[in-house]
Amino acid sequence: MQNQVTSPLRITFLGTGTSIGVPVIACNCKVCKSSDARDKRFRTSAIVNVDNQNIVIDCGPDFRFQMLKQNVEDIDAVIFTHEHRDHIAGLDDIRAFNYILNKNIPIYGSKNVMEAIQTEFPYIFSESRYFGAPQLTIHEIINEPFVIGQTTINPVQVMHNKLSVFGYRIGDLTYITDASMIPDEEKPKILGSKVLVLNALRNSKHISHLSLAEALTLIEELKPERAYLTHISHFLGLHEEVEQKLPANVHLAYDNLIVEV
């Protein structure tokens, strides 16, 4: 499997929260009322800068705010992990890049993702397309490597309860969110990663997400140089307190964190 990239790689965490974000509406817990900026979490998304390209992973309902926060002026592609709304709901805001840059934006995802997008955004695909609709170039992918520009991307198929979703290996970075289990046959794709991003929803077990303990067990098995936890709910606890309890090479990711790989 080819994991080489031709330039340094940087990942920016656009959002590190669960499907309802943190703080949670109407919640008065200590995390939701925290004054620590690291406890304020948009829905999970990231942007990877590699080979002079900006590749976005998922665009949920906070996508517009995330792009403005990071002053992103160009993107080269969006790759989707799966079809849940907290990962696709911001797709309409792609059209700002269409207008400003005068180009279509390529999107990559499984058959399930593409079907969900056509259901949620039918006006994008209408034969009498609305003038202001997003302009996309659709690429349906399977569990095989694909190329964006000069960059080879290797899907990692994991389970989100009973739903098959994709993580991605890009060079020495592996990014996995919304996983409850990683099949043994997919683990070799992750081995050798310098940086592993993995979801850790809360302390207690959950049917469709890894708990903190489960994530740490996988990290110990897969042995990345560094690991960053994402898709975090307010139930996990305060960032500062949780961070102090983690192994030396494991960290809680937080919104706007930039990691060089």
C-alpha positions as CSV (number, residue, x, y, z in Angstrom):
1,M,0.0,0.0,0.0
2,Q,1.4,3.4,-1.0
3,N,1.2,6.0,1.8
4,Q,3.9,8.4,0.6
5,V,3.1,12.0,-0.1
6,T,5.4,14.5,-1.8
7,S,5.4,17.3,0.7
8,P,4.9,18.0,4.4
9,L,1.3,17.3,5.7
10,R,-0.7,19.5,8.1
11,I,-4.1,18.8,9.6
12,T,-6.3,21.5,11.1
13,F,-9.1,20.4,13.3
14,L,-12.1,22.4,12.2
15,G,-14.4,20.7,14.7
16,T,-14.0,18.1,17.4
17,G,-17.4,17.8,18.9
18,T,-20.2,15.2,18.7
19,S,-23.3,15.5,16.5
20,I,-24.9,18.2,18.8
21,G,-21.7,20.1,19.5
22,V,-20.3,21.4,22.7
23,P,-21.8,23.4,24.5
24,V,-25.1,21.6,24.2
25,I,-28.2,23.7,23.9
26,A,-29.8,24.2,27.3
27,C,-27.2,22.2,29.2
28,N,-25.7,23.7,32.4
29,C,-23.0,21.1,33.0
30,K,-19.5,22.2,33.9
31,V,-18.2,21.4,30.4
32,C,-20.9,23.3,28.6
33,K,-20.4,26.3,31.0
34,S,-16.6,26.1,30.7
35,S,-14.7,29.3,29.8
36,D,-11.8,27.2,28.3
37,A,-11.9,27.7,24.5
38,R,-10.9,24.0,24.1
39,D,-14.2,23.0,25.5
40,K,-16.1,24.7,22.7
41,R,-16.5,22.2,19.9
42,F,-18.0,22.5,16.5
43,R,-19.2,19.3,14.7
44,T,-16.4,17.1,13.7
45,S,-14.4,18.0,10.6
46,A,-10.8,18.6,9.5
47,I,-8.8,20.1,6.6
48,V,-5.6,18.5,5.4
49,N,-3.0,20.5,3.6
50,V,-0.8,18.2,1.5
51,D,0.9,18.5,-1.8
52,N,-0.2,22.1,-2.1
53,Q,-3.9,21.0,-1.8
54,N,-6.6,21.7,0.8
55,I,-8.6,18.5,1.3
56,V,-11.6,18.8,3.6
57,I,-12.8,15.8,5.6
58,D,-16.6,16.1,6.1
59,C,-18.6,19.3,6.0
60,G,-21.3,19.3,8.7
61,P,-23.7,22.1,9.8
62,D,-20.8,24.3,11.1
63,F,-18.9,24.2,7.8
64,R,-19.5,27.9,6.9
65,F,-18.3,29.1,10.3
66,Q,-15.3,26.7,10.2
67,M,-14.1,28.0,6.8
68,L,-14.4,31.6,8.0
69,K,-12.7,30.9,11.3
70,Q,-9.7,29.4,9.4
71,N,-9.8,32.0,6.6
72,V,-9.9,29.3,4.1
73,E,-9.8,30.8,0.6
74,D,-9.6,27.6,-1.5
75,I,-10.4,24.0,-1.2
76,D,-9.5,21.2,-3.7
77,A,-11.8,18.4,-2.6
78,V,-14.1,17.2,0.1
79,I,-14.0,13.6,1.2
80,F,-16.8,12.2,3.3
81,T,-16.5,9.6,6.1
82,H,-20.3,8.7,6.0
83,E,-23.7,10.1,5.3
84,H,-25.0,11.2,8.7
85,R,-26.2,14.8,8.8
86,D,-23.5,16.1,11.2
87,H,-21.0,15.2,8.4
88,I,-22.8,16.3,5.2
89,A,-25.3,19.1,6.2
90,G,-23.0,22.0,5.3
91,L,-22.6,20.9,1.7
92,D,-24.7,23.8,0.3
93,D,-22.0,26.2,1.5
94,I,-19.6,24.8,-1.0
95,R,-21.2,27.2,-3.5
96,A,-19.2,30.1,-2.1
97,F,-16.1,28.5,-3.4
98,N,-17.8,28.0,-6.8
99,Y,-18.7,31.7,-7.0
100,I,-15.3,33.1,-5.9
101,L,-13.0,30.6,-7.6
102,N,-15.2,29.8,-10.6
103,K,-14.7,26.1,-10.3
104,N,-16.5,22.9,-9.5
105,I,-15.5,21.2,-6.2
106,P,-14.8,17.5,-6.4
107,I,-16.4,15.4,-3.6
108,Y,-15.6,11.8,-2.7
109,G,-17.6,9.3,-0.8
110,S,-19.2,5.9,-0.8
111,K,-22.4,5.0,-2.7
112,N,-24.4,5.5,0.6
113,V,-23.0,9.0,0.9
114,M,-23.8,9.9,-2.6
115,E,-27.3,8.6,-2.3
116,A,-27.9,10.5,0.9
117,I,-26.5,13.7,-0.6
118,Q,-28.9,13.4,-3.6
119,T,-31.8,12.9,-1.1
120,E,-30.9,15.8,1.1
121,F,-29.9,18.2,-1.7
122,P,-32.1,17.2,-4.7
123,Y,-31.8,20.7,-6.2
124,I,-28.1,20.1,-6.8
125,F,-28.9,17.2,-9.1
126,S,-32.1,18.4,-10.8
127,E,-32.1,18.4,-14.6
128,S,-33.3,22.0,-14.5
129,R,-30.6,22.9,-12.0
130,Y,-31.1,26.1,-10.0
131,F,-28.5,28.7,-10.9
132,G,-27.2,29.1,-7.4
133,A,-26.9,25.5,-6.5
134,P,-23.5,24.1,-5.6
135,Q,-21.4,22.9,-8.5
136,L,-19.9,19.5,-7.7
137,T,-17.9,16.8,-9.4
138,I,-19.0,13.5,-8.0
139,H,-16.5,10.7,-7.3
140,E,-18.0,7.5,-5.8
141,I,-15.3,5.5,-4.0
142,I,-15.0,2.0,-2.7
143,N,-12.5,0.5,-0.2
144,E,-9.6,1.0,-2.5
145,P,-6.9,3.7,-2.8
146,F,-7.8,6.8,-4.9
147,V,-5.9,9.9,-6.0
148,I,-6.6,13.6,-5.6
149,G,-4.0,15.5,-7.5
150,Q,-0.7,14.0,-6.5
151,T,-2.0,12.6,-3.2
152,T,-2.9,9.0,-2.7
153,I,-5.7,8.4,-0.2
154,N,-6.4,5.0,1.3
155,P,-9.8,4.3,2.8
156,V,-10.0,2.4,6.1
157,Q,-13.4,0.7,6.5
158,V,-14.6,0.8,10.0
159,M,-18.0,0.1,11.7
160,H,-20.3,2.8,13.2
161,N,-22.6,0.3,15.0
162,K,-24.0,-1.5,11.9
163,L,-23.1,1.2,9.4
164,S,-19.9,0.8,7.4
165,V,-18.0,4.1,7.3
166,F,-14.6,5.2,6.0
167,G,-11.6,6.6,7.8
168,Y,-8.7,7.7,5.7
169,R,-4.9,7.1,5.6
170,I,-3.1,10.0,3.9
171,G,0.7,9.6,4.1
172,D,1.6,9.2,7.7
173,L,-1.8,10.4,9.0
174,T,-4.8,8.2,9.7
175,Y,-8.1,9.9,10.4
176,I,-11.0,7.8,11.8
177,T,-14.2,9.2,13.3
178,D,-17.6,7.7,14.3
179,A,-16.1,4.3,14.7
180,S,-17.3,1.7,17.2
181,M,-15.0,-1.1,15.9
182,I,-12.1,-1.4,13.5
183,P,-12.1,-4.8,11.8
184,D,-8.8,-6.8,12.1
185,E,-8.3,-6.9,8.4
186,E,-8.3,-3.1,8.2
187,K,-5.7,-2.5,11.0
188,P,-2.7,-3.1,8.8
189,K,-3.6,0.0,6.8
190,I,-3.2,2.0,10.0
191,L,0.1,0.5,11.3
192,G,3.1,2.9,10.9
193,S,1.0,6.0,11.1
194,K,2.9,8.9,12.7
195,V,-0.4,10.5,13.7
196,L,-3.7,8.7,14.4
197,V,-6.9,10.6,14.9
198,L,-9.5,8.5,16.6
199,N,-13.0,9.2,18.0
200,A,-13.6,9.0,21.8
201,L,-17.2,10.0,22.6
202,R,-17.4,9.6,26.3
203,N,-16.2,7.6,29.3
204,S,-19.0,5.0,29.2
205,K,-19.6,2.5,26.4
206,H,-21.7,3.6,23.5
207,I,-23.4,1.5,20.8
208,S,-21.9,3.3,17.8
209,H,-18.8,5.2,19.1
210,L,-15.6,4.3,20.8
211,S,-15.4,5.1,24.5
212,L,-12.2,6.7,25.8
213,A,-11.0,3.4,27.2
214,E,-11.7,1.6,23.9
215,A,-9.9,4.3,22.0
216,L,-6.8,4.1,24.2
217,T,-6.8,0.3,23.9
218,L,-6.7,0.6,20.1
219,I,-4.0,3.3,20.2
220,E,-1.9,1.0,22.3
221,E,-2.4,-1.8,19.8
222,L,-1.8,0.3,16.7
223,K,1.2,2.2,18.1
224,P,1.2,5.5,16.3
225,E,3.8,8.0,17.3
226,R,1.1,10.4,18.4
227,A,-2.7,10.1,18.7
228,Y,-5.4,12.8,18.9
229,L,-8.9,12.1,20.1
230,T,-11.9,13.7,18.4
231,H,-15.8,13.5,18.1
232,I,-15.9,14.4,21.8
233,S,-19.1,14.9,23.8
234,H,-19.6,17.0,27.0
235,F,-19.9,13.7,28.9
236,L,-16.1,13.1,28.5
237,G,-15.3,15.9,30.9
238,L,-13.3,19.1,30.9
239,H,-10.5,19.2,28.4
240,E,-7.9,20.3,30.9
241,E,-8.8,17.5,33.3
242,V,-9.0,14.7,30.7
243,E,-5.8,15.7,29.0
244,Q,-3.8,15.3,32.3
245,K,-4.9,11.6,32.5
246,L,-3.9,10.6,29.0
247,P,-0.7,8.7,28.0
248,A,2.2,11.0,27.0
249,N,1.7,10.4,23.3
250,V,-2.1,10.9,23.3
251,H,-4.0,14.2,23.4
252,L,-7.5,15.5,23.1
253,A,-7.9,17.4,19.9
254,Y,-9.7,20.7,20.0
255,D,-11.1,23.1,17.5
256,N,-8.5,25.1,15.5
257,L,-5.6,22.8,16.6
258,I,-3.0,22.4,13.9
259,V,-0.8,19.3,13.8
260,E,2.2,18.9,11.5
261,V,2.7,15.3,10.5
